[in-house]
């Protein structure tokens, strides 16, 4: 066996992990599992061998491999071997054994079994538990890791949260966490309703991640992350119906269960073991930092596969269609519930903290917020704490609670932050600036803007803003960061300020795969801002002829006073 390549160059185009009931693979070593996966692939060819025959072929090949003194692979049992085959994508198995035409005819009934044609009518969400070692082995990435890293992985696990639109099989959210909780579920719900094109652009995907809407109904299990008070509050505020199938019945939400078994084969088969960056090139880190880094690399790897492979691959449940094409066609044919605007997002996802109004107004993470209404509150109530809401994804405005009579009202920042500056982006820029030049970090806002713009031009801002990593920031950690990074510092505009570098926005060439150009994709509620962003583009999308902006607005706008009282 080659010491530098413990899997003998064998690439595993299938991802199987221990997720709930099923076979556990740790009884065999990583190299043996990798070899079994590669041999199990032989089930998907036109020789149409039975599982038993493929297993016998595997045993013969295993004997041949172990005839060399340098190779001593362990045997995988027939039960385990067949469970690997069972995990392959159904369309890939039928098409490989009987041809694509037969697969389309046979599996078209799957699409008819769930009568959801309008995007957003049924969104399925779930958390997927993955052991890192198994994930690396079964995607062919194990051989890329240095020995020192392999010995440190142990039994570390990561949870992936995903959301899929049943009518189109389009993935609307995909996030990682080290422990599923309400915060992770809320972030995934937000991702469903957020623009994700900057993520696909930053990852270098050829197909933009265009899916975005307000779900009409979300289906998920009875996990604590979904039934928590915080998650339920967000769903109520967003006016999204919530359904939990009976416990122990994953067949009641079959599409998200199948998604987790489908992405893995695409990752390894199409990428040929390549990751976005070799771990050896990242330098020497302690074990925790290495594992954190690798989880970040993994989520990028999967997102790349979702955007450029899964969304463009013929799907068993779509007959002859792909999720990308199905999404484009369905959103042009049916009216959808458009995603909330920035102000409503603040009230849906806003995190509550207490702040005192000063002469600067209200300060949060060193950002001053002020307006006339806030000034009147200070003059009337003096040095009193008020409840505020901030949106971690958009620091442009906060909401202040003025009591039961007046409810919540919005207050904009006084330093010119746009809609695209997230809390994480602001924190990272502040940290980098303080490390680089503590004196400049206290002198004004220009240096902060330069730091944020540098993040954006490097592409790091898109990853930070998307919160793709497995780490999360709780209220206690945020309070410590605010005290450490900001203290009494309040950002002030100065004469040297320049505008922020713009994040990638919705591209102007959305198309059906290998087909004609797609006309206007989705209603943008703030038309003036959207028009300004598109003005710089050489090509502008034409409006739809069969649906107007009014047609797509399925819910009436909520008045300012009445809306705030709901939260």
N, C-alpha and C positions, 0 to 999 in steps of 0.2 A: 504493500500500500504506500502510496506517495505521502510522505509526512506533511507536505504542504497542501495536499488535497485529499483529506481523509475520506471523502465520498467518491474518490476515483473519478472525479469529473462528472458524476451522474447528477443530472439536474432533475428535480422533482416538480412536475407541473401540476401538483395537486396539493391543496391545503386541507389537512384534517386536524382538528384540535379536539381536546377533551372538553366538550360543551354539554353539560348536563349528562343524562344517561348515555352510555355507549362504551366503546372500547378505550382503555387507557394505554398509551403506547410506551410509557417509560420503562416497561419490562425489558425492552430491547435497547441497544445503544443507538445513538443518532445515525451512525453510518449504516447499520443494518436496516433501520426504518427507511432511510433514503433509498437503499437498493430495492426494498420491497415495493415502494411507491413507483419506482421507475418500471418495474416489471408488471405491476398492476395495470399500467397504461395499455398493455397489449390486449386488454379486453376490448378496447375501443377501436378495433380495426375490422376490415371487411371479411376477415376469415371467420368471424362470428363464433369464436371459441367460447365454451361455457366457462363459468367461474372456476369450476373444478379443473378444467383443462389448463387454464391460464395459471392456476396455482401449481399444477404439476410442472409446467414449463419453468416457473419460478424456482421450484426446488432443484430442477436439473441445472439451471443457470447458477444457483447458489452453490451447488456441489462443484461446478466448474471453477467458480471464483475462489472457493476455499481450497482448491488443489494447490494454490500458490501459498508458500509459507508466509508470505507477507500479508495475506488476507485471511481473516477468520471472522466472517460475518455470521451473526446469529440468525436462526430460523424464526420467521414470524408465523404464528399459527394460521390455519386455514380460516378460522373465524375472524381473526384480525385482518387477514389479507382481503377477505370478501367485504369487510366493512369499509376498507379503503375504496374498493370499486363502487360500493353503494354511495359513497360520498361524491363521486364525479357528477358533473352537471348532466341532467337527464337528456337535454338536447344534444350535447356532445356525444353521449353514449349511443343514442339512437341514430344520429347522423353518421357517426363513425362506422357503425355496424351495418346499417341499412341504406345509407345515402340521405342527402338533405331533403329530397322531395318526399320521401317516406316520413321523415321526421316532422316535416311541416304538416302533413296530413294527420298524422297520429296525435301530435301534441297540440293541434289547434283547439281541441276540446278543452284544454286547460284554461285558455283565455275565456271561453264561454261559461266556465263554471263559476266565475265571479262577475256579476253584472255591474261593473264600475267602468264607465267610459269617460267621465269628466275628471280631469286632474284635480286632486284635492278632496274628492268625495271620500276616499279611504286612504289614509296614510298609516303605514305600519312602522312601529318603532320597537327596538329591542337593544339589549346589551349583550355583547359577545365576549366571553371570557377566554383568554388565550395565554398559554404558558409560553414564555419567550423561547425556551430551548426547543420546544416542539415546533413553534412557528418558524424558527431559523432552519431547522432540519428539513421540514416538509415543504419549504419553498426553495430549497437548494442554496440558501444563504449561509449555511453552517460552515462550509469550507472557506468562506471569505473572512471568517472571524479569526483573529489571532488566538493562540492557545491560552494566553493569559486571560483573555476576555471570556472564552468558553467556560473556564473554571470558575468564573465569578457570577455567571448567570444564575446557576442554581435553579430554584423553582419560582423565580420572579414571574408574576402574571400581570397582564394588561387587559383592560376592558375597552372594547370598541363599542361606541353607540352609533347606531345607524337608523335612518328613516328612508322609506321607499314609498313612492306613489304607486298604488296597485294598478291603476288604469294604464299606466305607461311603463311600469317597472323602472322608473327613473329614480336614481338615488338623490335625495334632497339634503341629506346630512350624513356626515361621517366624522366622528371625533374619538379621541383616545382619553383614557383616564386610568389611574392606578387603583381606584376604588369607586364603583358606581354610587353616586349620590344625587340628591335633588339638583345641585348646581350643575352637574354634568347633563342631566336630563333637560334642564332649562336651556343650557347652551345649545343642545341639539335641536330643541324646538325653535330657538331663535335662528339657527342656521337654515332651517326649512324656509324661513321668511326673509332671509338676507341675500343680497347680491354676492355671488361667489366667483364672479369672473376674474377678480383680482387674484384669487387663489390659483385657478387654472393657468393664468398668465404667468404668475411667479414660478410655477412648477414647470413651465415650458410645454404645457399640454397643447396639442393641435386643436382639440375640440373644447370650446369654452364651456364652463360649468354654468349653464344658463338657468337651471331650475330654481324657481322662487315663487311662492304664493302663500296665501293664508289658508291653512287646512280647514276643511269643514268638519272632519272627524279624524281623530287619531286613535288607532288600536294599539294596545301594548299589554304587557303581562301585569301581574300583581306585585312586581318588585317594589321595594320601599322607595326607590328613586322616583317612581311614577305616582305613587299614592301619597307622597309627602305633601304637607300643607303648602310649601313653596311652589311645587310643580302645579298643584291644583289651582292655586291662586293665579299663576301665569295663564293657565288655560282658560280660566273664567274671564280674566281681564282681556284676553285675546279673542274671546267669544268662539272658542273651539270646543266642539263636542268631544267627549272622552269615553272610550269603550274598553272594558277589560274582559276578554273572553274568560270562561271558567278556567280555574287553575288546572294545570296539567294537560291542557289541550292546545299544544302548539299548532295543530292543524287548523285552528281557528284563525291563525295569522301565518299562513304558510309561506308567504312571499319573502318576509324578512328572514325566516329560518333558512330558506333556500339561498338567499343572497350570500350569507356567510359561507356557504359551501361552494359558491360559484366563483367568488373573486379570487380565491387562492390559486386555482389552476391557471388563471389568466396571468397572474403576477409572475410566476416562475416560468411558464411556457413562453411568454412573449418577451420577457426582459432578460432571459438567458442568464439569470443569477446576478444581474447588475443591480447595484443600489445607487442612490444619488450621491454617495460619497463613501469611499473606503474608510473603515474605522481606523485602519492603521495610519491614515493621513491626518487624523484628528489630534494626534499627540497622546501623551500619557495623562490619564485622568484617574481619579479615585473610582472605585466600583460604582458608587451611587451616581456620579456624574456620567460615567460610561453608559449605564443602563438608561439614564434619562436621555442622553444623546441618541441612543439607538431607538428608543421609543419614538422620538421625533422623526428620525429617518424612516421608520416603519410607516408612520401615518402619511408621510409624503409619498412613499412608495405605493401604498394602497390607493391614495387619491389619484395618482397618475394613472394607475390601472383602471380606476372607475371612469375617469374622464375620457381616456383615449382608447380603452379596450372594452370594458363592460358596456358603456353607453353606445358603442358602435358595433357590438356583436349581436348576431341574430339570436333572439330569445325564444325559448320554447313556449312561453306564455303569450307571445305576440305573433305567433305563426311566422310570417315572413318579414317581421319588422325588427328594428333595433330600438332600444329605449330612447336614444336621442331623437330619432325620426318620429317615434310615437309621441314624444313630448311636443315637438315642434308642430306636428299635425293637430294634436288634440287641443293645444292652447290657441291655435288659430281657428279651430272649429267651434269650441265651446267657450262660453264666458266663465272666467275663473274669479275667485275672490282674490283681489290683488293684495300684496303685502302691505302692512301698515306703513304710514309715513314715519319720519323721524320722531315727531312729537308723540305719536301714539306708542311707538316702540319704547320711548322713555317711560311712559306710564305702565306699560305691560311688563317690562323687564327691569325697571329701575330698582336699585338697591337702596334701602332706607338707612340714613344716618342722621345724627343731630348736629346742627351747626348754629353758631351765634352770629347775628348780623352785626358787622362792624362798619366803619367808615368806607371800607373797600367793598362792602356788600357781604356776600357769603364766599368764603374761600374753601376750596376743596383741592387737595393735592397741589397747593400753590397757585391754583387758577382762580382769579376773582370773577364772581358773577354778580351783576347788579342791574337794576332797572328802577323806575319810579315807584312801582308798587312795593318793592323791597325797601326802599327808602321810607315810604309811609309806614310800613310795619315797624321799622326801627324807631321812628319818631314816636309812634303810638305805644309800643311795648318796651322800648329800651333794651337793656342787655338781657334778652331772653333767648333761650334755645328754641330753635324751630326744627321740625322734621323736614328733611329734604330727600329727594331721590336723584341719584345719578345713574346714567346709563353707561356701563363699562365699555360698550362698543362705540359710544359717541359722546364726547365730552363737550360738545358745542353748547348744550343747555342743561340746566338742572330744573327740577320742579320743587317748589316750596309749598308746604301746607300752611294755609292761612286760617285754619279753623273750619268748623262745620259749615258756617255760613258761606264762606268764599271758596272752600275746597283748595285744590291744587292750582298753581299757576306757574308758567314757565319763565325762567330767567336765563338770558343768554350771557356767555362769557364776554369779558371786556378786553380780550387780547387777540381777537381775530381768529380763533380756532375754527376750522371748517368742520363739516360733518364726518370727516374721515379719520379724526384723531381719536384713537381708542385709549382706554386707561393703560393697557399694557404697553402700548407704543410710547405713551408719555412717560411711564415709569422707566422703561429701558433707556430712553433718550436722556432722562435725568441722571440715571445711574452712570451711563457712559460719560456724560459731560462732567460729572463730579470727579470721576476717576481721572479724566484727561486734564482737567483744568478747574480746580475748585474755585479759584478767584473769579474766572469768567462766568462760572455757573451762578454766582451771586450778583452779577452786574446787570442782568436784564434778560429780555426774552429772545434777542437775536441769536444767541448761541444755542438756545433750545430749539429754535426753528431750524438752524443749520444741522443740528443733530438728528432731528426727525427727518429732514429732507435727505440726509445721508442714508438713513435706514431705508427710505423709500427707493432711492436710486439703486441700492444694493439688492433690493428685493426682500430684505428681511422684514420690512414693515408688514407686508402681506401675510407672512407666516405668523408674526406676532399678533396682528389684528385678528386673524382667523382662530387664534388660540388652539392650534393643532396639537400642541404637546399634551403629555399626560399630567402635567402639573396644574393645579388650580390655586387661586388666591382667595383665602377665606377672609372674613372680616377682621380677625385678630392680626393676621399677617399684613393686611392692608393698613391697619392702624400703626403697626410698627414701621412699615415702609414710609408712611406719610410723615411720621415723627423723625425718622432717620434722614430721608431725602429732602424734605421740605422745611420742617420745623416752623419757624416764623416767616420763612421766605414766601413772598407773593410775587408772581411774575408781573412785570410791567413792560409795556411796549417801549421801544426806543427807536431812534432815527435810523439805525442800521438794519432794521428788520427787513427781510425779504419774504415773499410768499412761499408757502409750503409746496414742495414737489407733489404733483397730483398722483394719486393711486390709479392703477389701471381701472378703466371703466368698461361698460358693456360694449363689445365690439360691434362694428357696423356691418358685418358680413355673415350673420347667422344663416346657415344653410342646412337643408336636408343633406344627409350624406350621399354624395354622388348624384344629387338631384338639383332642382332649381333653387334659386335664392328664396329665402324665407322673408316675408314682409314683416312689418313692425311686430316685435316680439311681445311686448307687455306694456300695459299702461304705466306711465310714470306720473305719480301724483303731483310732484312739483315740476310743472312743465318748464318754468323759466330756468330753473337750475339745470334740468336735463338738457334743454336747448343750448345753454351756454357750454356745457361739457361736450356736446356733439358738434359745436361750431368749428372746433379745431380739426375735426375728422374730414378726410377728403371725400368720404362717401356717407350719405345720410339715409337712414331707413325710411321707406315710404309707408304711409299709413295703410292699415288693413282696409279692404273694401267690404268685407262681410261682417265686420264688427267695429263699432265705434268705441271711443273711450267710455261713453256713457253705458254702452251695452255691457262692458266688462265690470262696471261698478255694481256688484251684486248687493251691496249694503249701502244704505244712505249714510252721509257724513254725520258725525255727531257734533253737536254744538259745543263750543268751548266750555261754557259753564256747566252744562249737563254732563259732559264727558268727564270732567275732572272729579265731579262728585261721586263717580262710580268707583274711584280708587282710594 
